Amino acid sequence: MALYTYLPRYLYYMGIEKSIIQLVSTIMAFTNFVFPPLVGNYSDKIQNRYYIFIFGAIGDTILFSWLLFHRTLIMIIIALFAHGFFSACFGLILVLFQELVENDQKMISYLNATGALGWFAGAQLCGIFVEINGIEHVFYFFLIFNIISMILVFFARENRFIILNRIEETKNSSENSKNHGIMDMNENSGNNISKSVYYSLFFRHFGIRPVLSILAIIMALYLNNDVQIGFLMGINPLLQFFLIIIFGNLINDKNEKAFMVVGYVLSIFVLIGYFFSTTFFGFFISQILIALSYSMFYSAIYLYISKHTTPKNKGKYIGYVNSSFFLGGFSGGLLFTLLLTINPDYYFGISLMIIFPIISTLIILFKFKR
């Protein structure tokens, strides 16, 4: 979270033009679109998660160590491509967790909430770090927490035989299958997933992600210090921590579509809020709305995918979800870059991006079927 929030600020500090900053920000979305399905599919084939996410953790730590001494624009761009690959590898730890808890809805909600809490801590602590040490030293912050993550991930464990055996036993018990949402162990079980999920994620992120990538810059136009900005950027994932736990216990087969629709509708109001916000309170309300929005549609879609996949194909289909998410961010970022080239006023671009979460809402409303 700290990287996505403060890298654009660092590029702004370097004197990079607005359109170039936006273009560089799209690289993060592009790599998150390209690598997750490739890494996930490979992991499914070799039936191993552990060594891949260990490789990702080590690779990211080495990468940020290298960036301490090579921080030109071209080096940062190269590093972002590498970071996207390592992040996709590291993300398999989430897939492994789902398998270990046998798709238990409550446990998956706790994991998602913990991730959101990490986003809050990252944004808040990075804001304090930058306020004290200056934006020019922000890469030290990235490195410190990558080292901590790398150390902790070595404590994870994986036993594929036990995982597959448990799923097979659960499949043979109709009662457990009902409770945990376990589907057929056939590798094609994910084919019954509604394609509208992928399209809706694409268009939502198409409209939202380019704005989020420069949100810290917009806030800096009106607010006094980085502690305030760090708090506002962090309050979104902090609220998600609680909301994801709550929604994870409320979502079921009957209401998951409603959660998706309402989540996407709130995304529309988020962009409207960013357009009109000029005070701390205005940005605060918008951050509350985006926390509600993301927690609702993300929880519903993530649990939906979890229930319709198995250990034999889970990495692939979660990779498809991540790719849809970030392909939208990449494509939207390119459009936003073009809009900034035409008119360098950020608010011109924001006003036009509102249409895309509207499209997401309509897709789920009329195309999503179980």
C-alpha positions as CSV (number, residue, x, y, z in Angstrom):
1,M,0.0,0.0,0.0
2,A,2.8,2.4,0.9
3,L,4.4,1.8,-2.5
4,Y,1.3,2.5,-4.5
5,T,0.6,5.7,-2.4
6,Y,4.0,7.2,-2.2
7,L,5.8,6.3,-5.4
8,P,3.8,8.9,-7.4
9,R,4.8,11.4,-4.7
10,Y,8.4,10.5,-5.1
11,L,8.3,10.8,-8.9
12,Y,6.6,14.2,-8.3
13,Y,9.5,15.1,-6.0
14,M,11.9,14.1,-8.8
15,G,10.2,16.7,-11.1
16,I,8.6,14.2,-13.5
17,E,5.7,15.5,-15.5
18,K,2.2,14.6,-14.5
19,S,1.4,12.5,-17.6
20,I,4.7,10.5,-17.1
21,I,3.9,9.9,-13.4
22,Q,0.5,8.5,-14.4
23,L,2.0,6.4,-17.1
24,V,4.6,4.9,-14.7
25,S,1.8,4.2,-12.2
26,T,0.0,2.1,-14.8
27,I,3.0,-0.2,-15.0
28,M,2.2,-1.5,-11.5
29,A,-1.3,-2.4,-12.8
30,F,0.1,-3.9,-16.0
31,T,2.4,-6.2,-14.2
32,N,-0.3,-7.3,-11.8
33,F,-2.4,-8.1,-14.9
34,V,0.3,-10.1,-16.7
35,F,1.9,-12.2,-14.0
36,P,-0.8,-13.6,-11.6
37,P,-2.5,-16.0,-14.0
38,L,0.9,-17.2,-15.3
39,V,2.3,-17.8,-11.9
40,G,-1.0,-19.2,-10.6
41,N,-1.4,-21.6,-13.5
42,Y,2.2,-22.8,-13.1
43,S,1.7,-23.3,-9.4
44,D,-1.4,-25.4,-10.1
45,K,0.6,-27.6,-12.5
46,I,3.4,-28.3,-10.2
47,Q,1.1,-28.4,-7.2
48,N,3.4,-26.2,-5.0
49,R,2.9,-22.8,-3.5
50,Y,5.6,-22.6,-0.9
51,Y,8.8,-22.3,-2.9
52,I,7.2,-19.9,-5.3
53,F,6.1,-17.4,-2.7
54,I,9.4,-17.7,-0.9
55,F,11.1,-16.8,-4.2
56,G,8.8,-13.8,-4.5
57,A,9.6,-12.6,-0.9
58,I,13.4,-12.9,-1.4
59,G,13.3,-11.3,-4.9
60,D,11.4,-8.3,-3.7
61,T,13.8,-7.7,-0.8
62,I,16.8,-7.9,-3.2
63,L,15.0,-5.5,-5.6
64,F,14.4,-2.8,-3.0
65,S,17.9,-3.1,-1.8
66,W,19.1,-2.5,-5.3
67,L,16.8,0.6,-5.6
68,L,18.5,2.3,-2.8
69,F,21.4,2.9,-5.2
70,H,19.7,3.1,-8.6
71,R,16.7,5.5,-8.5
72,T,16.6,7.1,-11.9
73,L,13.3,7.0,-13.8
74,I,14.4,4.2,-16.1
75,M,15.6,2.1,-13.2
76,I,12.4,2.6,-11.3
77,I,10.4,1.5,-14.4
78,I,12.5,-1.7,-14.7
79,A,12.1,-2.4,-11.0
80,L,8.3,-2.1,-11.2
81,F,8.2,-4.9,-13.8
82,A,10.3,-7.1,-11.5
83,H,8.2,-6.1,-8.5
84,G,5.0,-7.2,-10.3
85,F,6.5,-10.6,-11.0
86,F,7.7,-11.1,-7.4
87,S,4.4,-9.8,-6.0
88,A,2.5,-12.4,-8.1
89,C,4.7,-15.1,-6.7
90,F,4.3,-13.9,-3.1
91,G,0.5,-13.7,-3.6
92,L,0.3,-17.5,-3.7
93,I,0.5,-17.4,0.1
94,L,-3.1,-16.3,0.0
95,V,-4.1,-19.3,-2.2
96,L,-2.3,-21.6,0.1
97,F,-4.2,-20.2,3.1
98,Q,-7.6,-20.8,1.4
99,E,-6.5,-24.4,0.8
100,L,-5.4,-24.9,4.4
101,V,-8.7,-23.7,5.8
102,E,-10.6,-25.6,3.2
103,N,-12.4,-22.5,1.8
104,D,-13.9,-21.7,5.2
105,Q,-15.7,-18.4,4.6
106,K,-15.0,-16.9,8.1
107,M,-11.3,-17.7,8.0
108,I,-10.9,-16.3,4.5
109,S,-12.6,-13.1,5.7
110,Y,-10.1,-12.9,8.6
111,L,-7.2,-13.2,6.1
112,N,-8.6,-10.5,3.8
113,A,-9.2,-8.2,6.8
114,T,-5.6,-8.8,8.0
115,G,-4.4,-7.7,4.6
116,A,-6.5,-4.6,4.8
117,L,-5.0,-3.8,8.3
118,G,-1.6,-4.1,6.8
119,W,-2.5,-1.6,4.1
120,F,-3.6,0.8,6.8
121,A,-0.4,0.3,8.8
122,G,1.7,0.7,5.7
123,A,0.1,4.0,4.5
124,Q,0.0,5.5,8.0
125,L,3.6,4.5,9.0
126,C,4.9,5.6,5.6
127,G,3.2,9.0,6.0
128,I,5.0,9.4,9.4
129,F,8.3,8.2,8.0
130,V,8.1,10.7,5.1
131,E,7.1,13.5,7.3
132,I,10.2,12.9,9.5
133,N,12.8,11.8,7.0
134,G,11.5,13.3,3.7
135,I,10.1,11.7,0.6
136,E,13.6,11.2,-0.8
137,H,14.3,8.4,1.7
138,V,11.0,6.5,1.2
139,F,12.7,3.5,-0.4
140,Y,14.3,2.7,3.0
141,F,10.8,2.3,4.3
142,F,9.9,-0.1,1.5
143,L,13.0,-2.2,2.1
144,I,12.6,-2.4,5.9
145,F,9.1,-3.9,5.6
146,N,10.1,-6.2,2.8
147,I,12.8,-7.7,5.0
148,I,10.2,-8.2,7.8
149,S,7.8,-9.9,5.4
150,M,10.6,-12.1,4.0
151,I,11.5,-13.3,7.5
152,L,8.0,-14.1,8.5
153,V,7.1,-16.0,5.3
154,F,9.7,-18.7,6.1
155,F,7.5,-19.9,8.9
156,A,4.7,-20.9,6.5
157,R,4.2,-24.6,5.8
158,E,2.7,-26.6,2.9
159,N,1.9,-30.3,2.6
160,R,0.1,-30.9,-0.7
161,F,-0.7,-34.5,0.0
162,I,-2.6,-33.6,3.2
163,I,-4.4,-30.7,1.4
164,L,-5.6,-32.8,-1.5
165,N,-6.5,-35.7,0.8
166,R,-8.6,-33.4,3.0
167,I,-10.4,-31.9,0.0
168,E,-11.1,-35.3,-1.4
169,E,-12.5,-36.5,2.0
170,T,-14.7,-33.4,2.3
171,K,-16.0,-33.9,-1.2
172,N,-17.2,-37.3,-0.3
173,S,-19.2,-35.9,2.6
174,S,-22.3,-34.1,1.4
175,E,-22.7,-32.3,4.7
176,N,-19.2,-30.8,4.6
177,S,-19.5,-30.0,0.9
178,K,-22.6,-27.9,1.8
179,N,-20.9,-26.1,4.7
180,H,-17.6,-25.3,2.9
181,G,-18.8,-24.8,-0.6
182,I,-16.5,-27.5,-2.0
183,M,-17.0,-28.1,-5.7
184,D,-16.1,-31.1,-7.9
185,M,-12.4,-31.9,-7.8
186,N,-12.4,-31.9,-11.6
187,E,-10.0,-29.3,-12.9
188,N,-12.7,-27.8,-15.0
189,S,-14.9,-27.0,-12.0
190,G,-14.1,-23.3,-12.4
191,N,-15.9,-23.2,-15.8
192,N,-19.2,-22.4,-14.1
193,I,-17.9,-19.1,-12.8
194,S,-19.9,-16.2,-14.3
195,K,-17.7,-14.2,-16.7
196,S,-19.5,-11.0,-15.7
197,V,-17.4,-11.0,-12.5
198,Y,-14.2,-10.5,-14.6
199,Y,-15.8,-7.8,-16.8
200,S,-17.2,-5.9,-13.8
201,L,-13.9,-5.9,-12.0
202,F,-12.2,-4.7,-15.2
203,F,-14.4,-1.6,-15.6
204,R,-14.5,-0.7,-11.9
205,H,-10.7,-0.7,-11.7
206,F,-10.6,1.1,-15.1
207,G,-12.3,4.1,-13.5
208,I,-11.0,4.0,-9.9
209,R,-7.3,2.9,-10.0
210,P,-5.9,5.8,-12.1
211,V,-7.4,8.2,-9.6
212,L,-6.1,6.3,-6.6
213,S,-2.6,6.3,-8.0
214,I,-2.4,10.1,-7.9
215,L,-4.8,10.7,-4.9
216,A,-1.9,11.5,-2.5
217,I,-0.8,14.2,-5.0
218,I,-4.3,15.7,-5.1
219,M,-4.5,15.6,-1.3
220,A,-1.2,17.4,-1.1
221,L,-2.7,20.3,-3.0
222,Y,-5.1,21.1,-0.1
223,L,-3.6,19.5,3.0
224,N,-0.7,20.7,5.1
225,N,1.4,17.6,5.9
226,D,2.1,14.0,5.1
227,V,0.8,12.7,8.4
228,Q,-2.7,13.9,7.4
229,I,-2.3,12.4,4.0
230,G,-1.0,9.1,5.5
231,F,-4.0,9.0,7.8
232,L,-6.5,9.5,5.0
233,M,-4.8,7.0,2.8
234,G,-4.7,4.5,5.6
235,I,-8.2,5.0,7.0
236,N,-9.6,3.2,3.9
237,P,-7.9,-0.2,4.6
238,L,-8.4,0.2,8.4
239,L,-12.1,0.4,7.9
240,Q,-11.9,-2.5,5.4
241,F,-10.3,-4.6,8.2
242,F,-13.6,-4.4,10.2
243,L,-16.0,-4.3,7.2
244,I,-14.5,-7.4,5.5
245,I,-14.9,-9.4,8.7
246,I,-18.5,-8.2,9.0
247,F,-19.4,-8.8,5.4
248,G,-17.7,-12.1,5.3
249,N,-20.1,-13.4,7.9
250,L,-23.1,-11.8,6.2
251,I,-22.6,-12.8,2.5
252,N,-24.3,-16.0,1.2
253,D,-25.5,-17.4,-2.1
254,K,-28.7,-15.4,-1.9
255,N,-27.2,-11.9,-1.3
256,E,-23.8,-12.0,-2.9
257,K,-25.1,-10.3,-6.1
258,A,-26.6,-7.5,-4.0
259,F,-23.3,-6.9,-2.3
260,M,-21.5,-6.7,-5.7
261,V,-24.1,-4.2,-7.1
262,V,-24.1,-1.9,-4.0
263,G,-20.3,-2.0,-3.9
264,Y,-20.0,-0.9,-7.5
265,V,-22.7,1.9,-7.0
266,L,-20.7,3.3,-4.1
267,S,-17.6,3.4,-6.4
268,I,-19.5,6.0,-8.5
269,F,-20.0,8.2,-5.4
270,V,-16.4,7.8,-4.5
271,L,-15.2,9.4,-7.7
272,I,-17.8,12.2,-7.3
273,G,-16.5,12.7,-3.8
274,Y,-12.9,13.0,-4.9
275,F,-13.9,15.5,-7.6
276,F,-15.5,17.9,-5.0
277,S,-13.2,17.3,-2.0
278,T,-11.0,20.2,-1.0
279,T,-10.8,19.7,2.8
280,F,-9.7,17.0,5.2
281,F,-13.3,16.2,6.0
282,G,-14.3,15.9,2.4
283,F,-11.5,13.5,1.6
284,F,-12.3,11.6,4.9
285,I,-15.9,11.0,3.7
286,S,-14.7,9.8,0.3
287,Q,-12.3,7.4,2.0
288,I,-15.1,5.9,4.1
289,L,-17.2,5.4,0.9
290,I,-14.4,3.6,-0.9
291,A,-13.8,1.4,2.1
292,L,-17.5,0.4,2.0
293,S,-17.4,-0.1,-1.7
294,Y,-14.3,-2.2,-1.9
295,S,-15.2,-4.4,1.1
296,M,-18.6,-5.2,-0.3
297,F,-17.8,-6.2,-3.9
298,Y,-14.4,-7.7,-3.1
299,S,-15.6,-9.9,-0.3
300,A,-18.5,-11.1,-2.4
301,I,-16.4,-11.9,-5.4
302,Y,-13.5,-13.4,-3.5
303,L,-15.8,-15.8,-1.6
304,Y,-17.7,-16.6,-4.8
305,I,-14.5,-17.6,-6.6
306,S,-13.2,-19.6,-3.5
307,K,-16.4,-21.7,-3.4
308,H,-16.3,-22.5,-7.1
309,T,-12.6,-23.7,-7.3
310,T,-10.5,-26.5,-5.9
311,P,-6.8,-26.9,-5.1
312,K,-6.3,-28.2,-8.7
313,N,-7.3,-24.9,-10.3
314,K,-7.6,-22.3,-7.5
315,G,-4.3,-20.5,-8.4
316,K,-5.5,-20.1,-12.0
317,Y,-8.9,-18.7,-11.3
318,I,-7.8,-16.3,-8.6
319,G,-5.1,-15.2,-11.1
320,Y,-7.9,-14.4,-13.5
321,V,-9.6,-12.3,-10.9
322,N,-6.4,-10.4,-10.1
323,S,-5.7,-10.0,-13.8
324,S,-9.2,-8.5,-14.5
325,F,-8.7,-6.2,-11.6
326,F,-5.3,-4.9,-12.7
327,L,-5.9,-5.0,-16.5
328,G,-8.6,-2.5,-15.8
329,G,-6.2,-0.3,-13.8
330,F,-3.6,-0.5,-16.5
331,S,-6.0,0.3,-19.4
332,G,-7.6,3.1,-17.3
333,G,-4.2,4.5,-16.5
334,L,-3.4,4.7,-20.2
335,L,-6.6,6.6,-20.8
336,F,-6.0,8.9,-17.8
337,T,-2.5,9.6,-19.1
338,L,-3.9,10.6,-22.5
339,L,-6.5,12.8,-20.8
340,L,-3.7,14.5,-18.8
341,T,-1.8,15.1,-22.0
342,I,-4.9,16.8,-23.5
343,N,-5.7,18.7,-20.3
344,P,-3.2,18.6,-17.3
345,D,-6.0,19.3,-14.9
346,Y,-6.6,16.1,-12.8
347,Y,-10.2,17.0,-12.3
348,F,-10.9,16.9,-16.0
349,G,-9.8,13.2,-16.1
350,I,-11.7,12.3,-12.9
351,S,-15.0,13.7,-14.3
352,L,-14.7,11.3,-17.3
353,M,-13.7,8.2,-15.3
354,I,-17.1,8.1,-13.4
355,I,-18.7,6.3,-16.3
356,F,-16.8,3.1,-15.8
357,P,-18.0,2.0,-12.4
358,I,-21.5,2.7,-13.8
359,I,-20.7,0.1,-16.5
360,S,-19.6,-2.4,-13.8
361,T,-22.8,-1.9,-11.9
362,L,-24.9,-2.6,-15.0
363,I,-22.9,-5.7,-15.9
364,I,-23.4,-7.4,-12.6
365,L,-27.0,-6.2,-12.4
366,F,-28.0,-7.7,-15.7
367,K,-25.4,-10.4,-16.5
368,F,-24.4,-12.1,-13.2
369,K,-26.2,-15.4,-12.8
370,R,-25.3,-18.3,-10.6
